């Protein structure tokens, strides 16, 4: 492309500080350096993790360009890049896969040492590629997709099938993969089992889809908001309940419902009390409980160790335990083969300039996933 090697001026949604709306600004995006890729973003999803930064629940430097769930086209590449080329359709990866660190080399690992979950806000060389009004603007989770163009490290990008619809497969960049992988990869749900999913947002629905794909015979959805039950049933839940409908602890309710046979539970809310509820709700001897929801920062958990002593397994996962560069292209191929339906997760599609409206839909509980298109 004619822009290769040049600074690109484009529109981006800049967050200047916590608890402020996004400001659509003209920014400058520097060319990619060695082992970096510059991407033209086509579509990006709004995830609650982005909202955690706005609310101050997640560490970040400011000003920052958020967004981490997207599809784009490679505009240009830096020296030494071998896995993608200009024109490739790609998904940026908030969880990199360098293929060299211990986590990447271990068959069961995926939390690459290059992950930026501490809010460094820069690329591998320690600098940013974004400038606005003469000031540096920081990156978010190696991706920063709320912009027309972004720059990522090569370890944070996956080439996907050219025919994949960008406004749908962008969900494979975070929300869908996180939930689906939690069931099939981290939880390793077995055919014929009983699963319980706490929290029926976009990721919770993706967990249900994963449990169904793995052959679970009974999938119980749990949420305080009964408006979410219809959608949960549509994607594969066999029944849904609200904890408010009984005075008994939810673990007792589930034990009575299932004849004490819950094999797997998934906490997809990120609350300390529901993490313990989910652990207590799986079978005391052979049950597995998976923490999927991002926990609140600077909070400690207190629980009865007898919950684990009797034999339960308690696990956590980032990005569903998936190896990002290896597994994202496979999931896109499975989507194109109609193995699962992402349409059921997308409730709103808006033009990028309506990003603040998209976050209002998220915070009011009206949306499951809003996708912004450029």
C-alpha positions in Angstrom: 0.0 0.0 0.0 1.1 3.6 -0.6 1.1 4.3 3.1 3.9 1.8 3.9 6.7 3.4 5.8 4.8 6.6 6.4 3.0 8.1 9.4 -0.8 7.6 9.0 -3.3 10.2 10.2 -6.6 8.7 11.2 -9.5 8.8 13.6 -9.3 7.1 17.0 -11.4 7.0 20.2 -9.0 8.4 22.8 -9.7 8.0 26.5 -8.0 10.9 28.2 -8.8 9.8 31.8 -10.9 7.5 34.0 -14.7 8.0 34.1 -14.6 10.2 31.0 -16.4 9.6 27.7 -14.3 8.7 24.6 -13.2 11.5 22.4 -12.9 11.0 18.7 -9.6 12.5 17.8 -7.3 12.7 14.8 -4.1 10.7 15.8 -0.8 9.9 14.1 0.1 6.2 13.8 3.8 5.6 13.3 5.1 2.9 10.8 5.7 -0.5 12.3 9.3 -1.2 13.6 11.1 -4.5 13.4 8.8 -7.5 14.1 5.7 -5.2 14.1 2.6 -5.1 12.0 0.3 -2.1 11.2 -3.3 -3.0 10.8 -6.3 -1.3 9.3 -9.2 -2.1 11.6 -12.5 -3.2 10.0 -14.7 -4.1 13.0 -14.2 -4.1 16.8 -16.3 -5.4 19.6 -17.1 -3.7 22.9 -16.0 -5.8 25.9 -16.5 -5.3 29.6 -12.8 -5.4 30.1 -12.5 -2.1 28.2 -15.1 -0.7 30.6 -13.0 -1.8 33.6 -10.4 0.7 32.5 -13.0 3.5 32.2 -14.3 2.8 35.7 -10.8 2.5 37.2 -11.1 -1.2 38.0 -8.1 -2.1 35.7 -4.7 -0.4 35.6 -3.9 1.7 32.6 -1.8 4.7 31.7 -3.5 7.7 30.1 -4.3 8.9 27.5 -5.0 5.5 26.0 -6.6 3.8 23.0 -8.7 0.9 24.3 -10.2 -2.0 22.4 -8.9 -5.6 22.0 -11.5 -7.6 20.1 -11.2 -6.9 16.4 -10.7 -7.9 12.8 -8.5 -6.0 10.3 -6.3 -6.0 7.2 -2.5 -5.8 7.4 -1.5 -2.5 5.9 2.2 -2.9 6.3 4.9 -4.9 8.1 8.2 -4.1 9.8 11.5 -5.8 9.1 11.7 -9.5 10.0 7.9 -10.2 10.0 7.3 -13.6 8.4 3.9 -14.8 9.5 1.7 -12.2 7.9 1.9 -9.9 4.8 0.1 -6.8 3.6 -3.4 -7.5 2.5 -3.9 -10.5 4.9 -7.1 -10.6 7.0 -6.1 -10.8 10.7 -7.3 -10.8 14.3 -5.1 -8.8 16.7 -4.4 -10.8 19.9 -4.6 -9.3 23.4 -2.9 -12.5 24.6 0.3 -12.9 22.5 1.9 -16.2 21.6 5.7 -15.7 21.3 6.2 -19.5 21.0 9.4 -19.2 23.0 8.6 -18.6 26.7 7.8 -21.4 29.1 4.0 -20.9 28.9 4.0 -20.9 25.1 6.3 -24.0 25.0 4.2 -26.0 27.5 1.3 -27.8 25.8 -1.0 -26.8 28.7 0.2 -23.1 28.9 -1.0 -20.0 27.1 -0.2 -17.0 29.3 2.7 -15.7 27.2 5.3 -13.7 29.0 4.7 -10.8 26.5 1.1 -10.3 27.8 0.4 -6.8 29.0 -2.1 -7.3 31.9 -0.3 -4.8 34.1 -1.0 -1.8 32.0 2.5 -1.0 30.6 0.8 0.5 27.6 3.8 0.2 25.2 5.0 -2.3 22.6 8.0 -4.7 23.0 10.6 -2.0 22.5 9.1 0.1 25.4 7.6 2.9 23.2 4.2 3.8 21.7 3.2 4.2 18.1 0.3 6.6 18.7 0.5 10.5 19.0 -2.4 12.9 19.5 -2.0 16.7 19.8 1.7 16.2 20.2 1.4 13.8 23.1 2.1 10.1 23.2 -1.0 7.9 23.6 -0.7 4.5 25.2 -1.5 1.1 23.9 -4.0 -1.3 25.6 -3.3 -5.0 26.0 -1.0 -5.2 23.0 -3.8 -4.4 20.6 -5.7 -1.0 20.8 -8.5 -1.5 18.3 -10.7 1.6 18.9 -8.8 3.3 16.0 -8.8 3.1 12.2 -5.2 1.9 12.3 -3.1 0.2 15.0 0.3 -1.3 15.4 1.0 -4.6 17.2 3.9 -6.9 17.7 4.0 -9.9 15.3 3.4 -12.2 18.3 0.0 -10.5 18.8 -1.6 -11.1 15.4 -3.2 -14.2 13.7 -3.8 -14.6 10.0 -7.4 -15.8 9.3 -9.5 -17.0 6.3 -10.0 -14.1 3.9 -13.7 -15.0 3.5 -14.5 -14.5 7.2 -17.0 -11.7 7.9 -15.1 -9.1 10.0 -18.1 -7.9 12.0 -18.7 -11.4 13.3 -15.3 -13.1 13.7 -14.0 -10.1 15.7 -15.7 -11.8 18.7 -13.2 -14.7 18.3 -10.5 -12.1 19.4 -11.8 -12.2 23.0 -15.4 -12.8 24.2 -16.4 -16.0 22.3 -13.0 -17.7 22.6 -12.7 -16.9 26.3 -16.0 -18.6 27.0 -15.9 -21.4 24.5 -12.3 -22.3 25.4 -13.1 -22.3 29.1 -15.5 -25.2 28.5 -13.7 -27.3 25.9 -10.0 -26.5 26.7 -9.8 -25.5 30.4 -12.8 -27.4 31.9 -12.5 -30.3 29.4 -16.2 -30.9 29.7 -17.1 -34.6 29.1 -20.1 -35.9 27.0 -23.2 -36.6 29.1 -22.1 -34.3 32.0 -24.1 -31.6 33.9 -22.7 -28.1 33.6 -23.7 -24.9 35.4 -22.8 -21.4 34.1 -22.9 -18.4 36.5 -23.5 -15.2 34.5 -25.2 -15.1 31.1 -23.5 -12.2 29.3 -21.7 -12.7 26.1 -18.9 -14.8 27.6 -21.3 -16.8 29.7 -23.3 -17.6 26.5 -20.1 -18.7 24.8 -19.4 -21.0 27.7 -22.8 -22.6 27.1 -22.0 -23.0 23.5 -18.7 -24.7 24.4 -20.5 -27.0 26.9 -23.0 -28.0 24.2 -20.2 -28.6 21.7 -18.5 -30.8 24.2 -21.6 -33.0 24.5 -22.9 -31.9 28.0 -26.4 -33.3 28.5 -27.6 -30.7 31.0 -26.6 -27.1 31.0 -28.0 -24.8 33.7 -27.7 -21.0 33.3 -27.8 -18.8 36.4 -28.4 -15.0 36.4 -30.2 -12.5 38.5 -31.6 -10.9 35.2 -34.3 -13.3 33.9 -34.4 -11.3 30.6 -31.2 -13.2 29.7 -32.8 -16.6 30.0 -34.4 -16.7 26.5 -31.1 -16.1 24.8 -29.3 -18.6 27.0 -31.8 -21.3 26.1 -31.4 -20.4 22.4 -27.6 -21.1 22.5 -27.9 -24.4 24.3 -28.9 -24.0 28.0 -31.4 -26.7 29.1 -32.8 -24.6 31.9 -32.2 -21.3 33.7 -32.7 -20.2 37.3 -32.3 -17.0 39.4 -30.7 -17.3 42.9 -33.4 -14.8 44.1 -36.1 -17.5 43.6 -35.0 -19.5 46.6 -33.9 -18.8 50.2 -31.5 -21.7 50.1 -27.9 -21.4 49.0 -27.6 -21.8 45.2 -25.3 -24.9 45.8 -28.1 -26.6 47.6 -30.7 -25.7 45.0 -28.4 -27.1 42.3 -27.7 -30.3 44.2 -31.4 -31.0 44.6 -32.1 -30.2 41.0 -29.4 -32.5 39.6 -29.4 -35.3 42.2 -26.0 -34.0 43.4 -24.4 -34.5 40.0 -22.9 -31.2 38.8 -19.7 -32.1 37.0 -18.6 -28.6 36.0 -19.3 -25.0 37.1 -18.2 -21.8 35.4 -18.0 -18.4 37.1 -18.3 -15.8 34.4 -19.1 -12.7 36.4 -15.9 -11.8 38.3 -17.4 -11.5 41.8 -15.7 -13.1 44.8 -19.0 -14.4 46.3 -20.1 -16.1 43.1 -16.6 -17.7 42.7 -17.1 -19.5 46.0 -20.7 -20.3 45.1 -19.6 -21.9 41.9 -16.9 -23.9 43.6 -19.4 -25.1 46.3 -21.9 -26.0 43.5 -19.8 -28.6 41.7 -19.6 -32.2 43.0 -17.6 -32.2 46.3 -15.4 -35.1 45.1 -15.1 -35.0 41.3 -16.4 -31.6 40.3 -14.4 -29.0 38.4 -15.0 -25.2 38.8 -13.5 -22.8 36.4 -13.0 -19.0 37.1 -13.6 -17.2 33.8 -14.7 -13.8 34.9 -11.9 -11.3 35.6 -11.6 -10.8 39.3 -11.6 -7.3 40.9 -8.1 -6.0 41.4 -6.7 -5.7 44.9 -9.2 -8.1 46.5 -8.5 -11.2 48.5 -10.6 -14.3 48.6 -11.5 -16.2 51.8 -13.0 -19.7 51.6 -13.3 -22.9 53.5 -10.4 -25.2 52.4 -12.7 -28.2 53.0 -14.3 -27.3 49.6 -11.1 -28.4 48.0 -9.9 -31.1 50.4 -12.8 -33.4 49.4 -11.5 -33.6 45.8 -12.9 -30.7 43.8 -10.7 -29.1 41.2 -10.6 -25.2 41.0 -9.1 -23.7 37.9 -8.8 -20.4 36.2 -8.2 -19.4 32.6 -7.2 -16.5 30.4 -8.6 -16.5 26.9 -10.2 -19.9 27.6 -6.8 -21.6 27.9 -6.3 -21.3 24.1 -3.0 -20.7 22.4 -3.9 -17.5 20.5 -2.0 -17.7 17.2 -2.6 -21.4 16.9 -6.2 -21.6 17.9 -7.8 -18.4 16.6 -7.5 -19.3 12.9 -8.9 -22.8 13.7 -12.0 -21.2 15.4 -12.5 -18.9 12.4 -12.5 -22.0 10.1 -14.9 -23.8 12.5 -17.2 -20.7 12.4 -17.2 -20.7 8.6 -18.1 -24.5 8.7 -21.1 -23.5 10.8 -19.9 -25.4 13.9 -21.2 -22.5 16.0 -23.3 -19.3 15.4 -21.9 -15.9 16.5 -25.0 -14.0 15.3 -26.7 -15.0 18.6 -24.1 -13.0 20.6 -24.3 -9.8 18.5 -27.2 -7.5 19.5 -26.1 -4.2 18.1 -23.9 -3.1 15.2 -23.0 0.7 15.2 -20.7 3.0 13.3 -17.4 3.6 15.1 -18.2 7.2 15.9 -21.1 6.0 18.1 -18.7 4.2 20.5 -20.0 6.1 23.6 -23.5 4.9 22.7 -22.2 1.4 22.5 -20.8 1.6 26.1 -24.2 3.0 27.3 -25.8 -0.1 25.8 -23.3 -2.3 27.7 -23.8 -0.5 31.0 -27.6 -0.5 30.8 -27.7 -4.2 30.2 -29.3 -3.8 26.8 -26.6 -5.4 24.7 -24.8 -8.7 24.8 -22.1 -7.7 22.2 -22.0 -4.4 20.3 -19.8 -4.4 17.3 -18.4 -1.1 15.9 -17.7 -0.9 12.1 -15.4 1.4 10.3 
